[in-house]
Amino acid sequence: MIERGLRRAMPDGLRAWALAGSPEGRYLAIHVADPLTRRVLRRMAARAAAQDTRRAPAQAVVAVGAERLYVFGLGDVQRAGGAEEGAPAPALELALGDVSVEVATGVLWRRLRLRAAGLTCTLFLNMLGAGRKRPRALLAALAGART
């Protein structure tokens, strides 16, 4: 369903895609009882948001076409994949030649920081579970833009 929605929205073809999340979605989706931990997580989310000039959707789909990189909201792509017509509008669309991608690694995640012409956007890819192949394929497709 997601792939069908992406194919409708990407005129230059779909090379790779993966599910991602914004820093706010990553840090603020955690439910903890401890008020100190909640405060620390809110501060981490605010610091991550302050570094970005463009915020990504909390639940996003990052897709790479032949010449462009797209970031869509997950709900928009799912609705377009289930509908008979219509394509989702990207939240962010960048030419692959203009974007530089910084990748930071953790045990269970990869942080992508997309930079292009005064624009910065941070996304997190989950590398845990059965869905590891899609983030790896996305990182391989972005290999030319990585710094």
C-alpha atoms as an extended CHARMM CRD file, in Angstrom:
* protein
*
       147  EXT
         1         1  MET       CA              0.0000000000        0.0000000000        0.0000000000  PROA      1               0.0000000000
         2         2  ILE       CA              2.8290000000        2.4070000000        0.8440000000  PROA      2               0.0000000000
         3         3  GLU       CA              4.7780000000        1.4730000000       -2.2530000000  PROA      3               0.0000000000
         4         4  ARG       CA              1.7460000000        2.0150000000       -4.4940000000  PROA      4               0.0000000000
         5         5  GLY       CA              1.2130000000        5.4980000000       -3.0200000000  PROA      5               0.0000000000
         6         6  LEU       CA              4.8980000000        6.3380000000       -3.5280000000  PROA      6               0.0000000000
         7         7  ARG       CA              4.8880000000        5.2040000000       -7.1580000000  PROA      7               0.0000000000
         8         8  ARG       CA              1.9570000000        7.5470000000       -7.8410000000  PROA      8               0.0000000000
         9         9  ALA       CA              3.7250000000       10.5200000000       -6.2630000000  PROA      9               0.0000000000
        10        10  MET       CA              7.1890000000       10.0470000000       -7.7950000000  PROA      10              0.0000000000
        11        11  PRO       CA              7.3830000000       10.7370000000      -11.5290000000  PROA      11              0.0000000000
        12        12  ASP       CA             11.0890000000        9.8650000000      -11.7370000000  PROA      12              0.0000000000
        13        13  GLY       CA             10.6750000000        6.3010000000      -10.4290000000  PROA      13              0.0000000000
        14        14  LEU       CA             11.2040000000        4.7140000000       -7.0410000000  PROA      14              0.0000000000
        15        15  ARG       CA             14.6840000000        3.3660000000       -6.1770000000  PROA      15              0.0000000000
        16        16  ALA       CA             14.3670000000        2.8730000000       -2.4120000000  PROA      16              0.0000000000
        17        17  TRP       CA             12.2020000000        3.9100000000        0.5350000000  PROA      17              0.0000000000
        18        18  ALA       CA             12.0970000000        3.4820000000        4.3020000000  PROA      18              0.0000000000
        19        19  LEU       CA              9.9820000000        4.5410000000        7.2540000000  PROA      19              0.0000000000
        20        20  ALA       CA             11.4640000000        7.2850000000        9.4170000000  PROA      20              0.0000000000
        21        21  GLY       CA             10.5770000000        9.5570000000       12.2790000000  PROA      21              0.0000000000
        22        22  SER       CA             11.2870000000       13.1300000000       13.2650000000  PROA      22              0.0000000000
        23        23  PRO       CA             13.2490000000       13.9860000000       16.4190000000  PROA      23              0.0000000000
        24        24  GLU       CA             10.0610000000       15.2250000000       18.0730000000  PROA      24              0.0000000000
        25        25  GLY       CA              8.3120000000       11.9800000000       17.2090000000  PROA      25              0.0000000000
        26        26  ARG       CA             11.2470000000        9.9680000000       18.5060000000  PROA      26              0.0000000000
        27        27  TYR       CA             11.7480000000       11.7340000000       21.8150000000  PROA      27              0.0000000000
        28        28  LEU       CA              8.1920000000       12.7380000000       22.6960000000  PROA      28              0.0000000000
        29        29  ALA       CA              6.4990000000        9.4390000000       21.8260000000  PROA      29              0.0000000000
        30        30  ILE       CA              8.1530000000        7.7670000000       24.8040000000  PROA      30              0.0000000000
        31        31  HSD       CA              5.7780000000        7.5240000000       27.7610000000  PROA      31              0.0000000000
        32        32  VAL       CA              7.5970000000        7.6200000000       31.0760000000  PROA      32              0.0000000000
        33        33  ALA       CA              6.2950000000        8.2000000000       34.5770000000  PROA      33              0.0000000000
        34        34  ASP       CA              9.4020000000        9.9500000000       35.8680000000  PROA      34              0.0000000000
        35        35  PRO       CA              9.0430000000       13.7630000000       35.5110000000  PROA      35              0.0000000000
        36        36  LEU       CA             12.8080000000       14.2880000000       35.2900000000  PROA      36              0.0000000000
        37        37  THR       CA             13.0900000000       11.8580000000       32.3820000000  PROA      37              0.0000000000
        38        38  ARG       CA             10.1640000000       13.5550000000       30.6140000000  PROA      38              0.0000000000
        39        39  ARG       CA             11.8810000000       16.9260000000       31.0370000000  PROA      39              0.0000000000
        40        40  VAL       CA             15.1470000000       15.5780000000       29.5970000000  PROA      40              0.0000000000
        41        41  LEU       CA             13.3520000000       14.0660000000       26.6030000000  PROA      41              0.0000000000
        42        42  ARG       CA             11.4700000000       17.3240000000       25.9330000000  PROA      42              0.0000000000
        43        43  ARG       CA             14.7600000000       19.2220000000       26.0750000000  PROA      43              0.0000000000
        44        44  MET       CA             16.3880000000       16.7870000000       23.6310000000  PROA      44              0.0000000000
        45        45  ALA       CA             13.4470000000       17.2250000000       21.2560000000  PROA      45              0.0000000000
        46        46  ALA       CA             13.6280000000       21.0250000000       21.5170000000  PROA      46              0.0000000000
        47        47  ARG       CA             17.3750000000       21.0000000000       20.8520000000  PROA      47              0.0000000000
        48        48  ALA       CA             16.9280000000       18.7740000000       17.8040000000  PROA      48              0.0000000000
        49        49  ALA       CA             14.1030000000       20.9740000000       16.5070000000  PROA      49              0.0000000000
        50        50  ALA       CA             16.1900000000       24.1280000000       16.9370000000  PROA      50              0.0000000000
        51        51  GLN       CA             18.8500000000       22.7320000000       14.5820000000  PROA      51              0.0000000000
        52        52  ASP       CA             16.3650000000       22.0650000000       11.7880000000  PROA      52              0.0000000000
        53        53  THR       CA             15.0850000000       24.7050000000        9.4100000000  PROA      53              0.0000000000
        54        54  ARG       CA             12.4040000000       22.3330000000        8.0660000000  PROA      54              0.0000000000
        55        55  ARG       CA             10.5250000000       19.9350000000       10.3120000000  PROA      55              0.0000000000
        56        56  ALA       CA              9.7250000000       16.4840000000        9.0550000000  PROA      56              0.0000000000
        57        57  PRO       CA              6.4170000000       14.7580000000        9.7870000000  PROA      57              0.0000000000
        58        58  ALA       CA              6.4700000000       12.7790000000       13.0580000000  PROA      58              0.0000000000
        59        59  GLN       CA              5.9690000000        9.5720000000       11.0510000000  PROA      59              0.0000000000
        60        60  ALA       CA              7.5620000000        9.9200000000        7.6490000000  PROA      60              0.0000000000
        61        61  VAL       CA              8.4710000000        7.9580000000        4.5540000000  PROA      61              0.0000000000
        62        62  VAL       CA             11.8300000000        8.8180000000        2.9740000000  PROA      62              0.0000000000
        63        63  ALA       CA             12.0300000000        7.8410000000       -0.7020000000  PROA      63              0.0000000000
        64        64  VAL       CA             14.7680000000        8.1400000000       -3.3100000000  PROA      64              0.0000000000
        65        65  GLY       CA             13.9530000000        8.4470000000       -6.9880000000  PROA      65              0.0000000000
        66        66  ALA       CA             16.2830000000        8.5970000000       -9.9600000000  PROA      66              0.0000000000
        67        67  GLU       CA             17.1260000000       12.2780000000       -9.4400000000  PROA      67              0.0000000000
        68        68  ARG       CA             15.2470000000       13.4430000000       -6.3280000000  PROA      68              0.0000000000
        69        69  LEU       CA             14.8390000000       12.7180000000       -2.6210000000  PROA      69              0.0000000000
        70        70  TYR       CA             11.3410000000       12.9370000000       -1.1330000000  PROA      70              0.0000000000
        71        71  VAL       CA              9.9670000000       13.0250000000        2.4120000000  PROA      71              0.0000000000
        72        72  PHE       CA              6.2610000000       12.2510000000        2.7650000000  PROA      72              0.0000000000
        73        73  GLY       CA              3.9310000000       11.9720000000        5.7350000000  PROA      73              0.0000000000
        74        74  LEU       CA              3.1550000000        8.3040000000        6.3840000000  PROA      74              0.0000000000
        75        75  GLY       CA             -0.6030000000        8.8700000000        6.6390000000  PROA      75              0.0000000000
        76        76  ASP       CA             -0.7050000000       10.7280000000        3.3100000000  PROA      76              0.0000000000
        77        77  VAL       CA              1.1140000000        7.9010000000        1.5260000000  PROA      77              0.0000000000
        78        78  GLN       CA             -1.1150000000        5.2250000000        3.0460000000  PROA      78              0.0000000000
        79        79  ARG       CA             -4.2820000000        7.0890000000        2.0510000000  PROA      79              0.0000000000
        80        80  ALA       CA             -3.0130000000        7.5670000000       -1.5130000000  PROA      80              0.0000000000
        81        81  GLY       CA             -2.0090000000        3.8990000000       -1.7490000000  PROA      81              0.0000000000
        82        82  GLY       CA             -5.5020000000        2.7500000000       -0.7850000000  PROA      82              0.0000000000
        83        83  ALA       CA             -7.3390000000        5.2240000000       -3.0110000000  PROA      83              0.0000000000
        84        84  GLU       CA             -8.0410000000        4.6800000000       -6.6760000000  PROA      84              0.0000000000
        85        85  GLU       CA             -6.5380000000        7.9920000000       -7.7280000000  PROA      85              0.0000000000
        86        86  GLY       CA             -4.5270000000       10.8760000000       -6.3430000000  PROA      86              0.0000000000
        87        87  ALA       CA             -0.9580000000       11.2060000000       -5.1990000000  PROA      87              0.0000000000
        88        88  PRO       CA              0.3780000000       12.5310000000       -1.8970000000  PROA      88              0.0000000000
        89        89  ALA       CA              2.2080000000       15.8420000000       -1.8640000000  PROA      89              0.0000000000
        90        90  PRO       CA              5.7460000000       15.5980000000       -0.4730000000  PROA      90              0.0000000000
        91        91  ALA       CA              6.5750000000       17.4640000000        2.7280000000  PROA      91              0.0000000000
        92        92  LEU       CA             10.0910000000       17.9020000000        1.3460000000  PROA      92              0.0000000000
        93        93  GLU       CA             11.5180000000       17.4160000000       -2.1470000000  PROA      93              0.0000000000
        94        94  LEU       CA             15.2190000000       17.8610000000       -2.9550000000  PROA      94              0.0000000000
        95        95  ALA       CA             17.4100000000       17.2050000000       -5.9780000000  PROA      95              0.0000000000
        96        96  LEU       CA             19.9380000000       14.4700000000       -5.1620000000  PROA      96              0.0000000000
        97        97  GLY       CA             22.7690000000       16.5410000000       -6.6000000000  PROA      97              0.0000000000
        98        98  ASP       CA             22.0090000000       19.4270000000       -4.2190000000  PROA      98              0.0000000000
        99        99  VAL       CA             21.6170000000       17.4840000000       -0.9830000000  PROA      99              0.0000000000
       100       100  SER       CA             24.3060000000       16.2810000000        1.3920000000  PROA      100             0.0000000000
       101       101  VAL       CA             23.3850000000       13.5300000000        3.8210000000  PROA      101             0.0000000000
       102       102  GLU       CA             25.1380000000       13.1030000000        7.1570000000  PROA      102             0.0000000000
       103       103  VAL       CA             24.5790000000        9.7080000000        8.7570000000  PROA      103             0.0000000000
       104       104  ALA       CA             25.1400000000        9.1050000000       12.4640000000  PROA      104             0.0000000000
       105       105  THR       CA             24.8020000000        5.5920000000       13.7780000000  PROA      105             0.0000000000
       106       106  GLY       CA             23.5000000000        4.0760000000       16.9490000000  PROA      106             0.0000000000
       107       107  VAL       CA             22.8740000000        0.4860000000       17.9070000000  PROA      107             0.0000000000
       108       108  LEU       CA             19.2210000000        0.4820000000       16.8360000000  PROA      108             0.0000000000
       109       109  TRP       CA             18.8940000000        3.5930000000       14.6220000000  PROA      109             0.0000000000
       110       110  ARG       CA             20.5130000000        5.7820000000       11.9760000000  PROA      110             0.0000000000
       111       111  ARG       CA             20.1420000000        9.5570000000       12.0830000000  PROA      111             0.0000000000
       112       112  LEU       CA             19.9560000000       11.2460000000        8.6880000000  PROA      112             0.0000000000
       113       113  ARG       CA             20.6350000000       14.9560000000        8.5620000000  PROA      113             0.0000000000
       114       114  LEU       CA             19.6790000000       16.3230000000        5.1500000000  PROA      114             0.0000000000
       115       115  ARG       CA             21.3100000000       19.6150000000        4.1520000000  PROA      115             0.0000000000
       116       116  ALA       CA             20.6660000000       21.6170000000        1.0000000000  PROA      116             0.0000000000
       117       117  ALA       CA             20.8110000000       25.3560000000        0.2390000000  PROA      117             0.0000000000
       118       118  GLY       CA             20.0230000000       26.7190000000        3.6940000000  PROA      118             0.0000000000
       119       119  LEU       CA             17.7450000000       23.8090000000        4.5980000000  PROA      119             0.0000000000
       120       120  THR       CA             18.3840000000       21.2690000000        7.3410000000  PROA      120             0.0000000000
       121       121  CYS       CA             16.0910000000       18.3580000000        8.1910000000  PROA      121             0.0000000000
       122       122  THR       CA             16.7580000000       15.5070000000       10.6440000000  PROA      122             0.0000000000
       123       123  LEU       CA             15.1640000000       12.0650000000       10.4550000000  PROA      123             0.0000000000
       124       124  PHE       CA             15.6840000000        8.7940000000       12.3240000000  PROA      124             0.0000000000
       125       125  LEU       CA             15.6160000000        5.3700000000       10.6410000000  PROA      125             0.0000000000
       126       126  ASN       CA             14.8200000000        2.3430000000       12.7850000000  PROA      126             0.0000000000
       127       127  MET       CA             17.2510000000       -0.5260000000       12.1590000000  PROA      127             0.0000000000
       128       128  LEU       CA             15.5380000000       -3.0310000000       14.4470000000  PROA      128             0.0000000000
       129       129  GLY       CA             13.3960000000       -5.9950000000       13.4960000000  PROA      129             0.0000000000
       130       130  ALA       CA             12.2290000000       -7.3560000000       10.1790000000  PROA      130             0.0000000000
       131       131  GLY       CA             12.3160000000       -3.9520000000        8.4730000000  PROA      131             0.0000000000
       132       132  ARG       CA             16.1200000000       -3.6120000000        8.3350000000  PROA      132             0.0000000000
       133       133  LYS       CA             16.3960000000       -4.1780000000        4.5910000000  PROA      133             0.0000000000
       134       134  ARG       CA             14.5500000000       -1.0080000000        3.5600000000  PROA      134             0.0000000000
       135       135  PRO       CA             16.7460000000        1.4120000000        5.5760000000  PROA      135             0.0000000000
       136       136  ARG       CA             19.8750000000       -0.3270000000        4.3010000000  PROA      136             0.0000000000
       137       137  ALA       CA             18.6610000000       -0.0470000000        0.6990000000  PROA      137             0.0000000000
       138       138  LEU       CA             17.8350000000        3.6310000000        1.2780000000  PROA      138             0.0000000000
       139       139  LEU       CA             21.3080000000        4.3070000000        2.6920000000  PROA      139             0.0000000000
       140       140  ALA       CA             22.8650000000        2.5270000000       -0.2960000000  PROA      140             0.0000000000
       141       141  ALA       CA             20.7930000000        4.6660000000       -2.6860000000  PROA      141             0.0000000000
       142       142  LEU       CA             21.9620000000        7.7920000000       -0.8510000000  PROA      142             0.0000000000
       143       143  ALA       CA             25.6170000000        6.7130000000       -0.8610000000  PROA      143             0.0000000000
       144       144  GLY       CA             26.5790000000        9.3340000000       -3.4620000000  PROA      144             0.0000000000
       145       145  ALA       CA             25.1050000000       12.1720000000       -1.3820000000  PROA      145             0.0000000000
       146       146  ARG       CA             26.6430000000       11.1090000000        1.9350000000  PROA      146             0.0000000000
       147       147  THR       CA             29.3290000000       13.2270000000        3.5340000000  PROA      147             0.0000000000
